[in-house]
Amino acid sequence: MFNNLASLAYTLFIGSLSYLAVIALIRVTGKRTLSKWNAFDFVVTVAYGSILATMVLSTETSLVQGALGVAVLLALQFLLTWLAVRTDIVQKLIKGEPQLLLFEGQLLTDAMKRERVTEGEVKAAIRAGGFSAVEAVHAVVLETDGSFSVIASPNRGADTAMSDVKDYRRLTVSAEMPSSS
């Protein structure tokens, strides 16, 4: 039921040092390490937990070896995010694309199915944005981190924040075209 006192003391000592080492390494790499997650951030964070658990519970993994493992992951995450800010190719490889789910009061059911988002989730985002009517909302966007953005009214311009949202340009162009009747 209980290990010997030496192994319990080892776990307590190494666990405390491991925790402090991970905190120090994360602080050194900056705020981006703890920002909202995309898929890449999620995988790296799970790996941190795995390494930390191994450091705490395995007598075969030294503190230095575990800290080096965390440092390697942090360095790779830093490098990838540094490259993503500077090159579109890397950014597209590690980040998703925002997806339009509602446009001018109309749910985009095909997009919702592709993104596995229910009508109830879109309506909840609209309510969280302070709206009681779906028709009062210009757009709902599923962001790359899984959060929803609710846009109250269109503000079209050359530098719109909606310019990188999948399907937005196509729908705004078709909405502006005069009808043939």
N, C-alpha and C positions, 0 to 999 in steps of 0.2 A: 504494500500500500504506500509506504514512504521509502524514498531512496535514502541513502545514508546522508548524514548531516553535511559532509564535504560536498556532495553533488548539489544539495540544496543551496549551500552557501555560494558555490560556483555560479549557479543560475541567478541568484540574487545579485551577485557582484557583476558578472558579465552582462546580465540583462540591464542593469542600471547604466553601465558604461556604454553598452550598445545603443541604448535609447539616447543618451547624451551625444554620442557620435553621430547618429542619424540626424538629430535636431541641428547640430552644428553644421553638418554638411548641407542640409537643406537651406539653412540660413545663408550660407556662403553663396549658394547658387541663385538666390534672389526670389522675388515674388512670383515670377512666372511658374516656378516649380509647384506652387500651391494654388494656381489659378483654377478657374472652372475647367473641368475636364473635357477633353475630346477622347476618342478611342485610344490614341497613343498614350496620353497621360494616364488613363485608367490602367492600361497594361503595365506601365512602369510603376505605378503606385502599388499594384498587387505584387509586383516583383520585390519592391522595397519591403513589404510586409513579410514575404517569404524569406528573404535574406535575414531580416531582423529575427524572425522566429527561429531560423537555423542557428543564428549567432547565440541566441538565448538558451536553446535547448540541446544543442549538439556540442559535445566536448571535442569533437573532431574538427570543428571550425573555429579558428582563432578569432579574437576580436579584430585584429588587424586584417585578416583575410575577409571577414564580413564587412568591415568598414571600407575596404578596397572595392568589394562588390557593389556596395551602395554608391561609392564615389564614381565608379565606372558608369553605372546607370545615370547618375546625375550629370556626368560629363557628356554622355551621349545625348541625353535629353536637352542639355544646354546647347550642344552643337546643332542638333536638329532644329531647335526653335530659332537659333541664330541664323541658320541657313534658310529657314522658312520665311523669316522676315526679309531676307535679301533676294530670294529666288522664287518665282512663281511655281516652278516645277516641284520643288521640295514642299512648298506650301500645299499644293494640290495632292501630293502623295500622302501627307500626314493629317490633313484636315479635310473635313467634309465641306459640302456646299450648302449654304442656307436654302431652305425649300419653302416656297410659297404654299400655304395650305388654304387660305381664304383670300378672295380678291373681290373687292367692292360688294361685300355682303354675301357672296356666293362661295360655298364650300367647294374646294377642288378635290373631289373624291378620289380621283386617280392618284393624285399626289399623296393624299392621306393614306391610301392603301400601300403605296410604295414605301412610305415612311413608317407604316404600322402605327398610325395615330388615329384615335377614334374621334367621332364628332363631339363626344362628351369632353374630351381633353381640350379640344379647340374652344368649346364654349366655356370651359373653366378658365382658360387663359384670357378670354374676352371679359369674363366677370372680374377676374383678378386685375384687369386693366381698367376697371371702373365703368364698364359698359353693360347695359341690360338688354340691348338689341344687337343682334348679329349684323343687321343691315346698317347700323351706325358705324361699323368698322370698315376701314378701307382695306386693310390687309392683316393677316396673321402669318408670321414666318416662324418656321422651326429652325432655330439657330444651330450652329455646328456643335455646340456643347449640350444640345438637347433641350434648352430652354425655349420658351415662346416669346416672340415680340409681337405686340399688338400696335398697329399703326392706325391712328385715329382718322387722319384725312390726308389725301394726296398732296404732295408738295413737289411736283415734278420739276426737275432741273438737271443740268448736265452732271452735277456732282451729287446726285441723290444717294442716300445711304442704302437705297434699295437696288442699286445697280448690280450688285453681285448675287442677288437672290434669283435662284433658278425659276424660270418661267415669268418673272416680273416684266421684263422688257417685252416679251412676246404678247403678254396680255395687255399691257398699256398701249402698245401700238395698235392692237386690234380694237381696243376700246375707243381710241381716238379716230379711227377710220370712219368716214361718213357711211351711213347705211345706204343701200342701193334702192330703196323703195321710194 
